Amino acid sequence: MGRGRLSEQQVDRIILQLNRYYPQILSNKDAEKFRNPKASLRLRLCDLLGHLQRSSERDCQEFYRALYIHAQPLHSHLPSRNTLRPVAFLACLGLAAGLALLIYCCPPDPKVLPRARRVLGFSPVIVDRHVSRFLLAFLTDLGGL
């Protein structure tokens, strides 16, 4: 009932949506069981999620769709919705910039193994492949793209 939790009305709306629009996912009997006011909200929600997990992945997706419709603030704060945080992006960017400065700004030293310098010279190409998708996700979250 606090911040970041589902209320009883929201759970009832989700159950009713799954029952009315997708009776193959949640039958009338199941909907009555999950809407039983005698059972605690936590128990009903755990039973509902267990039932959906045993059914199929599509049923779980419909639950998340109903959660989005009836409890959008909670849905947007799910761990699966927060793929990249700005702090992680800035840490990766700082590490990449530090490596780039180290590689390109240090004068060549004849004592340094030539092979190591060649391997480090290709590291921006390798890093670019992995970092570019995180950069795109970060810019998309900011609304930049």
N, C-alpha and C positions, 0 to 999 in steps of 0.2 A: 504494500500500500504506500510505500515511500517512493522516493525518486528512483527511477530505473527498475521499477517492478510493475507487474501487471495487476490491475485491479480485477475484482470479481466480474464486473460488467464487461471489461475487455475480453476476459477469457470466455465468458458466455457468448459474446458477439463472434469471437473466432470459431467457437464450436458450432454456433448456428450457421455461420457462413459455410463451414466445411460440410455441414449436414444438408443445407438447402441447395447449395450450388453443386456439391460433389457428393451425392448420396452413396456412390460407390466407395468413397473414402471413409465416410462416417455414417453408419446407418442410424435410424431413429433410436434403436435400442442403445447403441453406443453413445449417442448424443445425450440421452437421458442419464446414462451412467456418469458421464463426464460433467454433467450440469447438476448433479445431486448436491443440494445445499448442505446436507448433513455431513458430507466429507469435507475435509479441509481443502482450501484452494491449492495448496502446494501438492497434496496427494493427487487431486484431480488432474492438475497440470502434468505431473510426472507420469501418471497413467496414460494420459493423452499422448504425450511425446513417445512413450514406450510403444503404444499401439501404432502410431504413425511410423516409427522406425521399423517395426516388424512388417509393416505393409510394403512400402516401396519408397524409393527416392522421390518419385513424383508427388506422393502424398506429403512428404516432408516439405517439398518446395511449395505446395499449396498452403501448408501451414505458415511458412515464412511470408508468402504473399498476403495471407490474411493478417498476419502480425504487422506487416507494413501498412496495410489499410487501416487497422484499428489501433495501432500503437506505434506510429511512425517514429517518435523520439526514441523509444526503446530499441526499435529495429535499427536505427542509424548508429546506435552505440554498441551493437553486437561486435564481438571480436572479429568475426568474419567480415564485417563491413569496414573495419579500420585496417587496411592492408599496409599503409605506409604513413608514418608520422613524420612531421617536418624535422624533428630532432634526428631521427635515423638518417634521413636524407642529408642533412647538414653534416653529420658525422662522416658519412661515406664520401661526401664531396670534399670535406677537409682532408681526409686521408688520401684521396686521389690527388688533390692539389699539392699536398706535402710530398708525395712520391714524385710527382711531376717536377717540382722544384728541386728535389734532391737529385733526380736523374739529369735534368737538363741544365741546371745552373752550376753544378759542381764541375770544376775544371777536370779534364781527363788526367788521370793519374797513371803513369806507366806501371805502377806497382799493382794496380787493380787488374784482376784477371780479365782478359778481353772477352771471354765467353760470358761472364756475368754481366758485363755491360751490354752485350748483344741481347741477352735474355730480358734484362730490364728495359731495353729499348722497345721491345715488343709488348711490354705490359700495358701501355695505354690502349692498344688495339684489343687486348683481352678484356681489360676493365671496361672498355666502352660497350662491349656486348652485354655485359651484366648490369651495368649502371644505367644504360639508356632506358630500359623499361621502367626502372624506379623513377627516373627523372620524368618520364612521360606521365606516370601515375601521379606524381607529385604536382606537376603542372595542371593535370586534369582536375585534381582536387581543388586547386586554387582557382580554377575557371579560366586558366590561361590558354587552353586550347579549345 
